[in-house]
Amino acid sequence: MGVGIAVENLNAWYGTNHTLHDINLKIPPNQCTALIGPSGCGKSTFVRCLNRMHETNPIAKVTGKVEMGELNIYSDISPVEVRRRVGMVFQRPNPFPTMSIYDNVAAGLRLNGFSSRRVLDEVVERSLTEAALWDEVKVDLKKKSGAGLSGGQQQRLCIARALAVDPEVLLMDEPCSALDPISTAKIEDLIFQLKSQYTIVIVTHNMQQAARVAERTGFFLNGKLIELDSTHKIFTNPSDKRTEDYITGRFG
């Protein structure tokens, strides 16, 4: 099941560049929360802070608190354990090109010490089924490279790979921006289905997409969270004029 996230006074830097300023928000479990805002406003940096990927950059720094359930991910558990609990799907599909479809999904499990063929078979099938890909790839599972799939299938393969290690949270950073409309619709349908089991945070430039998939939407601007509310309220009656200006296309 998904877990709630509470962020307190989160600040982030790349070198001397202060990219996130005092972010405070709560993300409810088993819902989709969308993050919108112009390019460079801090959305992607924020989601990277939720699984401690931000600190993989040697000049990056984070202060503040991120709690997932009862755990502060910056003090109570290791980055490796955080990334097992928090799956990440990136803007461009990134399957391991030299691996089969099967081995792509099983990669994280093997890193975590799973070697039983029966367990791997079960988890690979379950993860590909959850990612709405099993029926399309089961014939070529061990023969075909993950890189041999279409763009939309590759992105669903990356989602299956993230789901295989049984995370509680799924982060998606512009997961449809490189995809055609049919593949995008499949990913959006998938988000709807996955909400019952996972907490989902999606960064998107596509405001219609946020309106379709998310219960709550947050607007970022210049490294600050301007407001976070129900998606319906953000798009019909935002509290802050800057949000309204962005949504109506006056800037961004």
FIBAPA-970376 format. One record per residue (C-alpha): residue number from 1; x, y, z; residue in one letter. Coordinates in Angstrom, 1 decimal. Layout:
N
[rec NUM,[X,Y,Z],"A"]
...
This chain:
252
[rec 1,[0.0,0.0,0.0],"M"]
[rec 2,[1.0,3.6,-0.5],"G"]
[rec 3,[2.3,5.8,2.3],"V"]
[rec 4,[1.7,9.4,3.1],"G"]
[rec 5,[4.6,11.9,2.7],"I"]
[rec 6,[5.1,15.0,4.9],"A"]
[rec 7,[7.7,17.6,3.8],"V"]
[rec 8,[8.9,20.3,6.3],"E"]
[rec 9,[11.1,23.3,5.5],"N"]
[rec 10,[12.8,21.5,2.6],"L"]
[rec 11,[15.6,23.5,0.9],"N"]
[rec 12,[17.9,22.3,-1.9],"A"]
[rec 13,[21.0,23.7,-3.6],"W"]
[rec 14,[23.2,22.9,-6.6],"Y"]
[rec 15,[26.5,24.5,-5.5],"G"]
[rec 16,[25.5,28.1,-4.7],"T"]
[rec 17,[22.3,27.9,-6.6],"N"]
[rec 18,[19.4,27.8,-4.1],"H"]
[rec 19,[16.8,25.8,-6.1],"T"]
[rec 20,[14.1,25.0,-3.5],"L"]
[rec 21,[13.0,27.4,-0.8],"H"]
[rec 22,[11.2,26.2,2.4],"D"]
[rec 23,[8.9,23.7,0.8],"I"]
[rec 24,[6.1,22.5,3.2],"N"]
[rec 25,[3.4,20.1,2.0],"L"]
[rec 26,[1.6,16.8,2.7],"K"]
[rec 27,[1.0,14.2,0.1],"I"]
[rec 28,[-1.8,11.8,1.0],"P"]
[rec 29,[-1.4,8.0,0.5],"P"]
[rec 30,[-3.0,6.2,-2.5],"N"]
[rec 31,[-3.7,9.3,-4.5],"Q"]
[rec 32,[-2.0,11.0,-7.4],"C"]
[rec 33,[-0.5,14.4,-6.7],"T"]
[rec 34,[0.6,16.4,-9.8],"A"]
[rec 35,[3.2,19.1,-9.8],"L"]
[rec 36,[3.0,21.9,-12.4],"I"]
[rec 37,[4.9,25.0,-13.1],"G"]
[rec 38,[7.3,26.5,-15.8],"P"]
[rec 39,[10.6,24.9,-16.7],"S"]
[rec 40,[13.3,25.4,-14.1],"G"]
[rec 41,[10.9,26.1,-11.3],"C"]
[rec 42,[12.1,23.3,-9.0],"G"]
[rec 43,[9.6,20.5,-9.7],"K"]
[rec 44,[12.1,17.9,-10.8],"S"]
[rec 45,[14.5,18.8,-8.1],"T"]
[rec 46,[11.7,18.4,-5.5],"F"]
[rec 47,[10.8,14.9,-6.7],"V"]
[rec 48,[14.5,13.9,-6.7],"R"]
[rec 49,[14.6,15.0,-3.0],"C"]
[rec 50,[11.8,12.5,-2.3],"L"]
[rec 51,[14.0,9.5,-3.0],"N"]
[rec 52,[17.4,11.1,-2.2],"R"]
[rec 53,[18.5,11.2,-5.8],"M"]
[rec 54,[19.3,14.9,-5.6],"H"]
[rec 55,[22.3,14.1,-3.4],"E"]
[rec 56,[23.9,11.8,-6.1],"T"]
[rec 57,[25.2,15.1,-7.5],"N"]
[rec 58,[28.4,15.9,-5.6],"P"]
[rec 59,[27.6,19.6,-5.4],"I"]
[rec 60,[24.0,19.1,-4.2],"A"]
[rec 61,[22.8,19.8,-0.7],"K"]
[rec 62,[19.5,19.3,1.1],"V"]
[rec 63,[18.2,20.6,4.4],"T"]
[rec 64,[14.8,20.0,6.1],"G"]
[rec 65,[12.7,16.9,6.7],"K"]
[rec 66,[10.9,14.4,4.5],"V"]
[rec 67,[8.8,11.8,6.4],"E"]
[rec 68,[7.3,8.8,4.7],"M"]
[rec 69,[5.0,7.2,7.1],"G"]
[rec 70,[6.9,7.2,10.4],"E"]
[rec 71,[10.4,7.4,8.8],"L"]
[rec 72,[12.5,10.5,8.2],"N"]
[rec 73,[14.2,9.5,4.9],"I"]
[rec 74,[17.2,11.7,5.6],"Y"]
[rec 75,[18.0,10.4,9.0],"S"]
[rec 76,[16.3,7.1,9.7],"D"]
[rec 77,[17.2,4.9,6.7],"I"]
[rec 78,[19.9,4.6,4.0],"S"]
[rec 79,[19.6,6.1,0.5],"P"]
[rec 80,[19.5,2.5,-0.9],"V"]
[rec 81,[16.5,1.6,1.3],"E"]
[rec 82,[14.8,4.9,0.4],"V"]
[rec 83,[15.1,4.1,-3.3],"R"]
[rec 84,[13.7,0.6,-2.7],"R"]
[rec 85,[10.6,2.2,-1.1],"R"]
[rec 86,[10.4,5.0,-3.7],"V"]
[rec 87,[10.4,4.0,-7.3],"G"]
[rec 88,[11.2,6.6,-10.0],"M"]
[rec 89,[10.2,6.8,-13.7],"V"]
[rec 90,[12.0,9.4,-15.8],"F"]
[rec 91,[11.1,11.6,-18.7],"Q"]
[rec 92,[12.7,9.4,-21.4],"R"]
[rec 93,[12.3,5.7,-21.1],"P"]
[rec 94,[15.6,4.2,-20.0],"N"]
[rec 95,[15.5,0.4,-20.2],"P"]
[rec 96,[18.8,-1.4,-19.8],"F"]
[rec 97,[19.6,-1.8,-23.6],"P"]
[rec 98,[21.7,-5.0,-23.4],"T"]
[rec 99,[19.1,-6.8,-21.2],"M"]
[rec 100,[16.0,-8.8,-22.1],"S"]
[rec 101,[12.6,-7.6,-21.1],"I"]
[rec 102,[12.6,-10.2,-18.3],"Y"]
[rec 103,[16.1,-9.2,-17.0],"D"]
[rec 104,[15.1,-5.5,-17.1],"N"]
[rec 105,[12.2,-6.1,-14.6],"V"]
[rec 106,[14.3,-8.6,-12.5],"A"]
[rec 107,[17.3,-6.3,-12.2],"A"]
[rec 108,[16.3,-4.6,-9.0],"G"]
[rec 109,[15.3,-7.8,-7.3],"L"]
[rec 110,[18.6,-9.4,-8.2],"R"]
[rec 111,[20.4,-6.4,-6.7],"L"]
[rec 112,[18.4,-6.9,-3.5],"N"]
[rec 113,[19.6,-10.5,-3.3],"G"]
[rec 114,[16.7,-12.4,-4.8],"F"]
[rec 115,[17.8,-15.4,-6.9],"S"]
[rec 116,[14.9,-17.9,-6.8],"S"]
[rec 117,[13.8,-18.5,-10.3],"R"]
[rec 118,[10.2,-19.1,-9.1],"R"]
[rec 119,[10.1,-15.8,-7.2],"V"]
[rec 120,[11.7,-13.9,-10.1],"L"]
[rec 121,[9.2,-15.4,-12.6],"D"]
[rec 122,[6.2,-14.5,-10.3],"E"]
[rec 123,[7.4,-10.9,-9.7],"V"]
[rec 124,[8.2,-10.3,-13.3],"V"]
[rec 125,[4.8,-11.5,-14.5],"E"]
[rec 126,[3.0,-9.5,-11.7],"R"]
[rec 127,[5.0,-6.3,-12.4],"S"]
[rec 128,[4.5,-6.5,-16.2],"L"]
[rec 129,[0.8,-7.2,-15.6],"T"]
[rec 130,[0.5,-4.2,-13.2],"E"]
[rec 131,[2.2,-2.1,-15.9],"A"]
[rec 132,[-0.3,-3.3,-18.5],"A"]
[rec 133,[2.5,-4.8,-20.6],"L"]
[rec 134,[2.4,-8.5,-19.9],"W"]
[rec 135,[0.0,-9.5,-22.8],"D"]
[rec 136,[2.1,-7.6,-25.3],"E"]
[rec 137,[5.5,-9.0,-24.3],"V"]
[rec 138,[5.0,-12.5,-22.7],"K"]
[rec 139,[6.0,-14.3,-25.9],"V"]
[rec 140,[9.3,-12.5,-26.3],"D"]
[rec 141,[10.0,-12.1,-22.6],"L"]
[rec 142,[13.5,-13.6,-22.5],"K"]
[rec 143,[14.5,-13.2,-26.2],"K"]
[rec 144,[13.7,-9.5,-26.9],"K"]
[rec 145,[15.8,-6.6,-25.6],"S"]
[rec 146,[14.0,-3.9,-23.6],"G"]
[rec 147,[15.4,-1.4,-26.1],"A"]
[rec 148,[13.6,-3.2,-28.9],"G"]
[rec 149,[10.1,-2.1,-27.7],"L"]
[rec 150,[8.2,1.0,-28.8],"S"]
[rec 151,[8.6,4.2,-26.8],"G"]
[rec 152,[5.4,3.7,-24.9],"G"]
[rec 153,[6.2,0.1,-24.2],"Q"]
[rec 154,[9.6,1.0,-23.0],"Q"]
[rec 155,[8.1,3.5,-20.5],"Q"]
[rec 156,[5.7,0.9,-19.2],"R"]
[rec 157,[8.7,-1.5,-18.9],"L"]
[rec 158,[10.4,1.1,-16.8],"C"]
[rec 159,[7.3,1.4,-14.6],"I"]
[rec 160,[7.3,-2.4,-14.3],"A"]
[rec 161,[10.9,-2.3,-13.3],"R"]
[rec 162,[10.1,0.2,-10.6],"A"]
[rec 163,[7.1,-1.8,-9.3],"L"]
[rec 164,[9.1,-5.1,-9.1],"A"]
[rec 165,[10.8,-4.1,-5.8],"V"]
[rec 166,[7.4,-3.4,-4.2],"D"]
[rec 167,[7.8,0.3,-3.5],"P"]
[rec 168,[5.3,2.4,-1.5],"E"]
[rec 169,[5.7,5.5,-3.6],"V"]
[rec 170,[6.0,6.0,-7.3],"L"]
[rec 171,[7.6,9.2,-8.6],"L"]
[rec 172,[7.0,10.1,-12.3],"M"]
[rec 173,[9.0,13.0,-13.8],"D"]
[rec 174,[7.3,14.0,-17.1],"E"]
[rec 175,[6.6,10.3,-17.9],"P"]
[rec 176,[4.7,11.1,-21.1],"C"]
[rec 177,[6.6,14.0,-22.6],"S"]
[rec 178,[8.4,11.8,-25.2],"A"]
[rec 179,[5.3,9.7,-26.0],"L"]
[rec 180,[2.6,9.8,-28.7],"D"]
[rec 181,[-1.0,10.4,-27.6],"P"]
[rec 182,[-2.0,6.7,-27.6],"I"]
[rec 183,[0.9,5.7,-25.4],"S"]
[rec 184,[0.2,8.7,-23.2],"T"]
[rec 185,[-3.4,7.6,-22.7],"A"]
[rec 186,[-2.2,4.1,-21.7],"K"]
[rec 187,[0.2,5.6,-19.1],"I"]
[rec 188,[-2.6,7.8,-17.7],"E"]
[rec 189,[-5.0,4.7,-17.5],"D"]
[rec 190,[-2.2,2.9,-15.7],"L"]
[rec 191,[-1.8,5.7,-13.1],"I"]
[rec 192,[-5.5,5.4,-12.3],"F"]
[rec 193,[-5.1,1.7,-11.7],"Q"]
[rec 194,[-1.9,2.0,-9.6],"L"]
[rec 195,[-3.3,4.5,-7.2],"K"]
[rec 196,[-5.0,1.8,-5.2],"S"]
[rec 197,[-1.7,0.3,-4.3],"Q"]
[rec 198,[0.8,3.2,-4.5],"Y"]
[rec 199,[1.2,6.8,-3.7],"T"]
[rec 200,[2.0,8.6,-7.0],"I"]
[rec 201,[3.6,12.0,-7.5],"V"]
[rec 202,[3.8,13.1,-11.2],"I"]
[rec 203,[5.6,16.1,-12.6],"V"]
[rec 204,[4.0,17.3,-15.8],"T"]
[rec 205,[3.9,20.3,-18.1],"H"]
[rec 206,[0.6,19.1,-19.5],"N"]
[rec 207,[-2.1,20.7,-17.4],"M"]
[rec 208,[-4.8,18.6,-19.0],"Q"]
[rec 209,[-2.9,15.6,-17.9],"Q"]
[rec 210,[-2.8,16.9,-14.3],"A"]
[rec 211,[-6.5,17.5,-14.4],"A"]
[rec 212,[-7.2,14.0,-15.7],"R"]
[rec 213,[-5.0,11.9,-13.3],"V"]
[rec 214,[-4.5,13.8,-10.1],"A"]
[rec 215,[-6.6,14.4,-7.0],"E"]
[rec 216,[-4.3,17.2,-5.9],"R"]
[rec 217,[-2.1,19.6,-7.8],"T"]
[rec 218,[0.7,21.8,-6.6],"G"]
[rec 219,[2.1,24.8,-8.5],"F"]
[rec 220,[5.8,25.6,-8.3],"F"]
[rec 221,[7.4,28.9,-9.3],"L"]
[rec 222,[11.0,30.0,-8.8],"N"]
[rec 223,[11.8,27.2,-6.4],"G"]
[rec 224,[8.8,27.9,-4.2],"K"]
[rec 225,[5.5,26.0,-3.7],"L"]
[rec 226,[2.9,28.7,-4.4],"I"]
[rec 227,[-0.1,26.6,-3.5],"E"]
[rec 228,[-1.3,23.0,-3.3],"L"]
[rec 229,[-5.0,22.1,-3.3],"D"]
[rec 230,[-7.5,19.8,-4.9],"S"]
[rec 231,[-7.0,19.7,-8.6],"T"]
[rec 232,[-10.5,21.0,-9.3],"H"]
[rec 233,[-9.8,24.1,-7.1],"K"]
[rec 234,[-6.4,24.8,-8.6],"I"]
[rec 235,[-7.8,24.8,-12.1],"F"]
[rec 236,[-11.1,26.6,-11.5],"T"]
[rec 237,[-10.5,28.9,-8.5],"N"]
[rec 238,[-6.8,29.1,-7.4],"P"]
[rec 239,[-6.0,31.1,-4.3],"S"]
[rec 240,[-3.0,32.8,-5.7],"D"]
[rec 241,[-3.0,35.1,-8.8],"K"]
[rec 242,[0.3,33.7,-10.0],"R"]
[rec 243,[-1.3,30.3,-10.2],"T"]
[rec 244,[-4.2,31.7,-12.2],"E"]
[rec 245,[-1.8,33.6,-14.5],"D"]
[rec 246,[0.2,30.4,-15.2],"Y"]
[rec 247,[-2.9,28.2,-15.8],"I"]
[rec 248,[-4.5,30.8,-18.1],"T"]
[rec 249,[-1.3,31.1,-20.2],"G"]
[rec 250,[-0.3,34.6,-19.2],"R"]
[rec 251,[3.2,33.4,-18.6],"F"]
[rec 252,[5.3,30.1,-18.5],"G"]
